[in-house]
Amino acid sequence: MRDSLKQKIIAVCNSKIEKKGTNVGLSFYAFFANKNDNPALLMEVAEWWIMTHKLDHFEKAVKIKKMIGAIP
């Protein structure tokens, strides 16, 4: 996963955690605008989320942040 995408995911997770607490859940759609202006990037995250890690639709932001931090 590209570094810019990892940084965006971490920033969104931090924002959600700050606003709603450590129990907040999110889906991979949380990292994108409400319009599909970058389908390749959306598919990159979807593949990581669904195919690679077999995550549920909603996961805890702290879990995603930890997983993203573990990617070299």
N, CA, C and O of each residue as an XYZ file, in Angstrom:
288
protein
N       0.854     -1.172      0.000
C       0.000      0.000      0.000
C       0.902      1.237      0.000
O       1.879      1.303      0.746
N       0.570      2.196     -0.827
C       1.387      3.412     -0.941
C       1.368      4.228      0.352
O       0.374      4.255      1.077
N       2.493      4.891      0.618
C       2.658      5.655      1.857
C       1.608      6.749      2.025
O       1.110      6.962      3.130
N       1.268      7.443      0.942
C       0.288      8.524      1.050
C      -1.063      7.993      1.512
O      -1.771      8.656      2.269
N      -1.414      6.809      1.060
C      -2.678      6.194      1.462
C      -2.620      5.753      2.922
O      -3.582      5.944      3.665
N      -1.518      5.172      3.329
C      -1.364      4.778      4.733
C      -1.495      5.991      5.651
O      -2.163      5.921      6.683
N      -0.861      7.103      5.277
C      -0.932      8.313      6.094
C      -2.352      8.855      6.171
O      -2.784      9.321      7.225
N      -3.082      8.796      5.056
C      -4.469      9.254      5.046
C      -5.332      8.384      5.958
O      -6.154      8.899      6.716
N      -5.146      7.077      5.885
C      -5.918      6.150      6.722
C      -5.638      6.413      8.199
O      -6.567      6.453      9.007
N      -4.383      6.590      8.555
C      -4.015      6.866      9.940
C      -4.637      8.186     10.399
O      -5.141      8.276     11.518
N      -4.603      9.206      9.545
C      -5.179     10.508      9.895
C      -6.688     10.402     10.115
O      -7.216     10.987     11.060
N      -7.384      9.662      9.252
C      -8.832      9.490      9.406
C      -9.132      8.722     10.688
O     -10.042      9.084     11.433
N      -8.368      7.665     10.946
C      -8.567      6.893     12.185
C      -8.351      7.785     13.404
O      -9.149      7.758     14.341
N      -7.274      8.577     13.399
C      -7.005      9.484     14.522
C      -8.152     10.461     14.730
O      -8.565     10.704     15.864
N      -8.664     11.016     13.651
C      -9.767     11.973     13.733
C     -11.025     11.328     14.318
O     -11.679     11.896     15.193
N     -11.349     10.142     13.826
C     -12.544      9.436     14.319
C     -12.396      9.086     15.799
O     -13.336      9.241     16.577
N     -11.216      8.615     16.178
C     -10.958      8.242     17.572
C     -11.054      9.478     18.467
O     -11.633      9.422     19.551
N     -10.485     10.592     18.007
C     -10.527     11.832     18.782
C     -11.957     12.319     18.987
O     -12.303     12.792     20.069
N     -12.789     12.204     17.951
C     -14.158     12.709     18.023
C     -15.111     11.767     18.747
O     -16.013     12.218     19.454
N     -14.916     10.448     18.574
C     -15.925      9.504     19.069
C     -15.400      8.469     20.052
O     -16.176      7.656     20.554
N     -14.110      8.478     20.339
C     -13.545      7.557     21.308
C     -12.946      6.314     20.673
O     -13.063      6.091     19.468
N     -12.304      5.510     21.510
C     -11.561      4.340     21.024
C     -12.449      3.199     20.557
O     -11.956      2.238     19.967
N     -13.723      3.285     20.806
C     -14.627      2.213     20.403
C     -15.268      2.466     19.032
O     -16.096      1.675     18.583
N     -14.894      3.550     18.376
C     -15.513      3.918     17.103
C     -15.127      2.934     15.994
O     -13.976      2.512     15.879
N     -16.130      2.586     15.185
C     -15.895      1.716     14.043
C     -15.981      2.502     12.755
O     -16.575      3.579     12.712
N     -15.386      1.962     11.704
C     -15.458      2.587     10.394
C     -15.323      1.535      9.310
O     -14.891      0.410      9.562
N     -15.699      1.919      8.099
C     -15.516      1.049      6.948
C     -14.452      1.675      6.057
O     -14.030      2.807      6.293
N     -14.025      0.954      5.050
C     -12.984      1.514      4.180
C     -13.494      2.701      3.377
O     -12.695      3.462      2.832
N     -14.806      2.872      3.295
C     -15.360      4.041      2.610
C     -15.064      5.335      3.369
O     -15.148      6.416      2.786
N     -14.720      5.250      4.648
C     -14.444      6.437      5.456
C     -13.236      7.219      4.945
O     -13.054      8.383      5.302
N     -12.416      6.589      4.117
C     -11.194      7.225      3.643
C     -11.371      7.966      2.324
O     -10.404      8.463      1.746
N     -12.619      8.038      1.849
C     -12.894      8.627      0.543
C     -14.044      9.616      0.616
O     -14.867      9.574      1.530
N     -14.082     10.507     -0.369
C     -15.197     11.449     -0.498
C     -16.444     10.671     -0.906
O     -16.359      9.491     -1.246
N     -17.570     11.311     -0.873
C     -18.829     10.643     -1.219
C     -19.016     10.442     -2.712
O     -20.082     10.014     -3.154
N     -17.997     10.746     -3.485
C     -18.072     10.474     -4.917
C     -16.892      9.613     -5.316
O     -15.833      9.673     -4.691
N     -17.063      8.835     -6.325
C     -16.050      7.889     -6.756
C     -15.116      8.559     -7.764
O     -15.185      8.295     -8.964
N     -14.238      9.433     -7.254
C     -13.348     10.166     -8.137
C     -11.980      9.514     -8.320
O     -11.168      9.992     -9.113
N     -11.719      8.428     -7.593
C     -10.459      7.708     -7.753
C     -10.714      6.211     -7.557
O     -10.374      5.664     -6.508
N     -11.305      5.546     -8.547
C     -11.670      4.144     -8.385
C     -10.473      3.218     -8.146
O     -10.609      2.213     -7.448
N      -9.323      3.531     -8.703
C      -8.144      2.671     -8.502
C      -7.718      2.685     -7.042
O      -7.372      1.644     -6.484
N      -7.739      3.853     -6.426
C      -7.364      3.970     -5.020
C      -8.391      3.280     -4.124
O      -8.030      2.604     -3.161
N      -9.656      3.455     -4.446
C     -10.717      2.782     -3.711
C     -10.541      1.266     -3.778
O     -10.699      0.573     -2.773
N     -10.219      0.763     -4.945
C     -10.035     -0.676     -5.104
C      -8.792     -1.174     -4.361
O      -8.769     -2.301     -3.867
N      -7.770     -0.338     -4.287
C      -6.567     -0.707     -3.537
C      -6.906     -0.934     -2.063
O      -6.474     -1.916     -1.458
N      -7.679     -0.018     -1.500
C      -8.077     -0.161     -0.096
C      -9.059     -1.317      0.066
O      -8.959     -2.087      1.021
N      -9.997     -1.442     -0.853
C     -10.978     -2.530     -0.780
C     -10.287     -3.889     -0.829
O     -10.653     -4.798     -0.085
N      -9.304     -4.031     -1.691
C      -8.582     -5.306     -1.773
C      -7.852     -5.596     -0.473
O      -7.891     -6.721      0.024
N      -7.180     -4.581      0.087
C      -6.468     -4.753      1.350
C      -7.447     -5.143      2.456
O      -7.172     -6.047      3.246
N      -8.592     -4.456      2.510
C      -9.582     -4.637      3.572
C     -10.308     -5.975      3.437
O     -10.406     -6.730      4.405
N     -10.816     -6.270      2.238
C     -11.697     -7.420      2.035
C     -10.933     -8.691      1.663
O     -11.087     -9.730      2.305
N     -10.118     -8.595      0.631
C      -9.463     -9.798      0.100
C      -8.258    -10.226      0.943
O      -8.111    -11.403      1.273
N      -7.399     -9.263      1.287
C      -6.170     -9.608      2.006
C      -6.432     -9.954      3.461
O      -5.944    -10.969      3.958
N      -7.202     -9.113      4.150
C      -7.386     -9.284      5.595
C      -8.750     -9.826      6.000
O      -8.978    -10.124      7.173
N      -9.663     -9.957      5.029
C     -10.988    -10.520      5.284
C     -11.679     -9.852      6.481
O     -12.249    -10.520      7.344
N     -11.612     -8.520      6.506
C     -12.212     -7.755      7.589
C     -13.714     -7.617      7.377
O     -14.205     -7.700      6.251
N     -14.438     -7.406      8.476
C     -15.865     -7.127      8.409
C     -16.076     -5.750      7.791
O     -15.132     -4.976      7.631
N     -17.330     -5.454      7.445
C     -17.620     -4.151      6.842
C     -17.198     -3.018      7.776
O     -16.573     -2.055      7.332
N     -17.530     -3.121      9.051
C     -17.105     -2.133     10.038
C     -16.080     -2.762     10.964
O     -16.267     -3.876     11.453
N     -14.996     -2.036     11.199
C     -13.944     -2.453     12.125
C     -13.594     -1.275     13.020
O     -13.857     -0.123     12.674
N     -13.010     -1.564     14.153
C     -12.598     -0.511     15.075
C     -11.446      0.292     14.449
O     -10.524     -0.275     13.863
N     -11.521      1.601     14.583
C     -10.484      2.478     14.035
C      -9.115      2.169     14.646
O      -8.099      2.235     13.954
N      -9.084      1.834     15.935
C      -7.798      1.519     16.575
C      -7.179      0.262     15.967
O      -5.957      0.172     15.850
N      -7.999     -0.702     15.583
C      -7.506     -1.924     14.955
C      -6.910     -1.617     13.575
O      -5.827     -2.096     13.239
N      -7.621     -0.823     12.792
C      -7.142     -0.475     11.457
C      -5.848      0.328     11.555
O      -4.896      0.078     10.815
N      -5.820      1.275     12.457
C      -4.619      2.089     12.646
C      -3.420      1.212     13.011
O      -2.322      1.409     12.490
N      -3.627      0.262     13.888
C      -2.551     -0.656     14.293
C      -2.117     -1.515     13.102
O      -0.921     -1.720     12.895
N      -3.066     -2.013     12.327
C      -2.735     -2.843     11.172
C      -1.958     -2.047     10.120
O      -0.986     -2.552      9.558
N      -2.370     -0.829      9.855
C      -1.688      0.019      8.869
C      -0.270      0.333      9.330
O       0.662      0.360      8.526
N      -0.115      0.567     10.621
C       1.218      0.858     11.173
C       2.176     -0.309     11.044
O       3.393     -0.126     11.064
N       1.627     -1.514     10.912
C       2.463     -2.704     10.818
C       2.932     -2.987      9.393
O       3.781     -3.855      9.189
N       2.399     -2.274      8.410
C       2.786     -2.511      7.026
C       4.135     -1.850      6.761
O       4.299     -0.656      7.010
N       5.102     -2.619      6.257
C       6.424     -2.016      5.971
C       6.383     -1.026      4.830
O       7.410     -0.445      4.480
